[in-house]
Amino acid sequence: MRRRHFVQTLGVSALVGSAGCTGQSDDTASTFDVSSPAFSSGDELPARFTCGGDGVSPPFVIERVPEPTAALAVTAEYDGGVFSQPVFWTLWNVPPETERIPAGLPREPTLDTLGGARQGTQPPNEPGYEPPCPPAGQPYEHRFQVYALGEKLSIEGGTEQEEASETIANALIASTRITVDYTHPVETDS
């Protein structure tokens, strides 16, 4: 399964890297803009969004969605090495006119408050954002990728993260990434 995810990650990276070569102009790709009011690329992931804090999902601001986007999606994973890219959040079928994805989305398969968007799961956990909790003491890179999709996805809320990630990648028009680091603190006895 890890090897399959590694191959999938390479495929998505190649697809994203070649987006300008597949009929999408550089102007279209550069217009898709996503940010977070909580952090920027290169920052440290605030503890609020980890297992050491509140464990809530982060907020995003979406601007200049490329046409013909039918839905938006988000994936989050951390770099656990070449053959391990654990996905800890998948969100899809966010309406394309959405300007803000709020922090602290409920852990439910379908989000009526976000236009019926759906979230994946990593059994045995509940659907939704699973706060990252990597091994303590060393930094891990965490990637939040926001996608413009050419179609709404027919997969149900609660689908396993890996399957949801693959389905999202197959409907990709454009994407943008925010990369942050997080070092889970080492517990010390006082």
C-alpha positions as semicolon CSV with decimal commas, in nm:
position;residue;x (nm);y (nm);z (nm)
1;M;0,000;0,000;0,000
2;R;0,287;0,240;0,081
3;R;0,447;0,170;-0,257
4;R;0,114;0,240;-0,430
5;H;0,087;0,572;-0,245
6;F;0,446;0,658;-0,346
7;V;0,363;0,587;-0,711
8;Q;0,040;0,788;-0,678
9;T;0,233;1,080;-0,526
10;L;0,479;1,072;-0,814
11;G;0,190;1,065;-1,062
12;V;0,015;1,361;-0,902
13;S;0,344;1,554;-0,888
14;A;0,408;1,483;-1,255
15;L;0,052;1,581;-1,345
16;V;0,070;1,904;-1,146
17;G;0,416;1,982;-1,287
18;S;0,300;1,932;-1,644
19;A;-0,033;2,117;-1,611
20;G;0,093;2,398;-1,833
21;C;0,187;2,142;-2,100
22;T;-0,152;1,975;-2,121
23;G;-0,359;2,254;-2,266
24;Q;-0,373;2,469;-1,955
25;S;-0,200;2,801;-2,004
26;D;0,044;2,938;-1,749
27;D;-0,198;3,230;-1,703
28;T;-0,475;2,993;-1,591
29;A;-0,249;2,801;-1,353
30;S;-0,111;3,118;-1,196
31;T;-0,456;3,263;-1,125
32;F;-0,549;2,991;-0,873
33;D;-0,454;3,137;-0,536
34;V;-0,502;2,982;-0,193
35;S;-0,372;3,102;0,141
36;S;-0,434;3,040;0,507
37;P;-0,478;3,315;0,765
38;A;-0,318;3,075;1,018
39;F;0,015;3,007;0,841
40;S;0,214;3,052;0,520
41;S;0,448;2,819;0,333
42;G;0,771;2,780;0,525
43;D;0,609;2,851;0,862
44;E;0,580;2,615;1,157
45;L;0,236;2,450;1,177
46;P;0,063;2,609;1,478
47;A;0,002;2,362;1,762
48;R;-0,371;2,439;1,743
49;F;-0,392;2,221;1,429
50;T;-0,198;1,924;1,575
51;C;-0,252;1,650;1,830
52;G;-0,061;1,866;2,080
53;G;-0,327;2,140;2,055
54;D;-0,697;2,156;1,977
55;G;-0,659;1,923;1,677
56;V;-0,887;2,133;1,455
57;S;-0,868;2,167;1,077
58;P;-0,702;2,485;0,946
59;P;-0,877;2,764;0,754
60;F;-0,814;2,852;0,389
61;V;-0,893;3,154;0,172
62;I;-0,954;3,076;-0,197
63;E;-0,919;3,332;-0,476
64;R;-0,922;3,329;-0,854
65;V;-1,054;2,977;-0,913
66;P;-0,975;2,866;-1,271
67;E;-1,253;2,785;-1,516
68;P;-1,421;2,539;-1,558
69;T;-1,387;2,430;-1,193
70;A;-1,682;2,216;-1,080
71;A;-1,562;2,164;-0,721
72;L;-1,271;2,224;-0,486
73;A;-1,082;1,971;-0,275
74;V;-0,815;1,967;-0,005
75;T;-0,567;1,698;0,092
76;A;-0,317;1,706;0,377
77;E;-0,024;1,473;0,426
78;Y;0,309;1,469;0,600
79;D;0,640;1,348;0,469
80;G;0,721;1,026;0,648
81;G;0,995;0,929;0,398
82;V;1,013;0,804;0,041
83;F;0,759;0,526;0,085
84;S;0,541;0,688;0,350
85;Q;0,326;0,995;0,284
86;P;0,047;0,956;0,541
87;V;-0,269;1,140;0,435
88;F;-0,445;1,287;0,737
89;W;-0,725;1,482;0,565
90;T;-0,926;1,471;0,245
91;L;-1,208;1,714;0,173
92;W;-1,388;1,727;-0,163
93;N;-1,693;1,864;-0,344
94;V;-1,649;2,206;-0,186
95;P;-1,856;2,442;-0,409
96;P;-1,628;2,632;-0,653
97;E;-1,765;2,971;-0,544
98;T;-1,641;2,910;-0,186
99;E;-1,410;3,189;-0,073
100;R;-1,330;3,057;0,276
101;I;-1,297;2,712;0,425
102;P;-1,334;2,780;0,799
103;A;-1,116;2,632;1,072
104;G;-1,252;2,359;1,293
105;L;-1,474;2,169;1,049
106;P;-1,682;1,904;1,226
107;R;-1,568;1,543;1,197
108;E;-1,857;1,430;0,979
109;P;-1,865;1,254;0,641
110;T;-2,084;1,526;0,482
111;L;-2,068;1,896;0,570
112;D;-2,400;2,067;0,504
113;T;-2,248;2,395;0,627
114;L;-1,995;2,375;0,340
115;G;-2,237;2,307;0,056
116;G;-2,248;1,930;0,107
117;A;-1,869;1,884;0,090
118;R;-1,745;1,542;0,194
119;Q;-1,454;1,421;0,406
120;G;-1,254;1,102;0,403
121;T;-1,148;0,881;0,691
122;Q;-0,858;0,669;0,805
123;P;-1,023;0,373;0,984
124;P;-1,083;0,327;1,270
125;N;-1,101;0,708;1,311
126;E;-1,399;0,930;1,240
127;P;-1,421;1,110;0,904
128;G;-1,253;1,449;0,884
129;Y;-0,930;1,614;0,981
130;E;-0,705;1,382;1,179
131;P;-0,460;1,618;1,354
132;P;-0,100;1,531;1,267
133;C;0,092;1,358;1,542
134;P;0,427;1,248;1,396
135;P;0,700;1,088;1,606
136;A;0,837;1,332;1,863
137;G;1,160;1,522;1,837
138;Q;1,220;1,558;1,465
139;P;1,072;1,798;1,209
140;Y;0,823;1,671;0,954
141;E;0,707;1,852;0,644
142;H;0,328;1,884;0,616
143;R;0,164;1,963;0,282
144;F;-0,182;2,114;0,245
145;Q;-0,284;2,092;-0,121
146;V;-0,595;2,265;-0,255
147;Y;-0,732;2,144;-0,588
148;A;-0,962;2,282;-0,855
149;L;-1,154;1,983;-0,992
150;G;-1,312;1,946;-1,335
151;E;-1,606;1,751;-1,192
152;K;-1,786;1,685;-0,865
153;L;-1,675;1,350;-0,725
154;S;-1,927;1,069;-0,684
155;I;-1,749;0,903;-0,390
156;E;-1,931;0,910;-0,058
157;G;-1,823;1,090;0,258
158;G;-1,628;0,857;0,484
159;T;-1,434;0,701;0,194
160;E;-1,083;0,597;0,299
161;Q;-0,824;0,874;0,262
162;E;-0,609;0,692;0,004
163;E;-0,902;0,618;-0,231
164;A;-1,030;0,974;-0,192
165;S;-0,682;1,115;-0,272
166;E;-0,661;0,906;-0,588
167;T;-1,007;1,015;-0,702
168;I;-0,922;1,381;-0,636
169;A;-0,599;1,350;-0,838
170;N;-0,791;1,203;-1,133
171;A;-1,023;1,509;-1,156
172;L;-0,748;1,772;-1,123
173;I;-0,751;2,097;-1,324
174;A;-0,508;2,297;-1,109
175;S;-0,365;2,287;-0,759
176;T;-0,164;2,490;-0,516
177;R;0,027;2,384;-0,207
178;I;0,114;2,529;0,130
179;T;0,405;2,349;0,298
180;V;0,477;2,387;0,668
181;D;0,695;2,209;0,922
182;Y;0,596;2,060;1,253
183;T;0,807;1,905;1,525
184;H;0,604;1,717;1,781
185;P;0,752;1,813;2,120
186;V;0,943;1,551;2,316
187;E;0,781;1,487;2,654
188;T;1,017;1,565;2,940
189;D;0,986;1,472;3,304
190;S;1,027;1,775;3,528
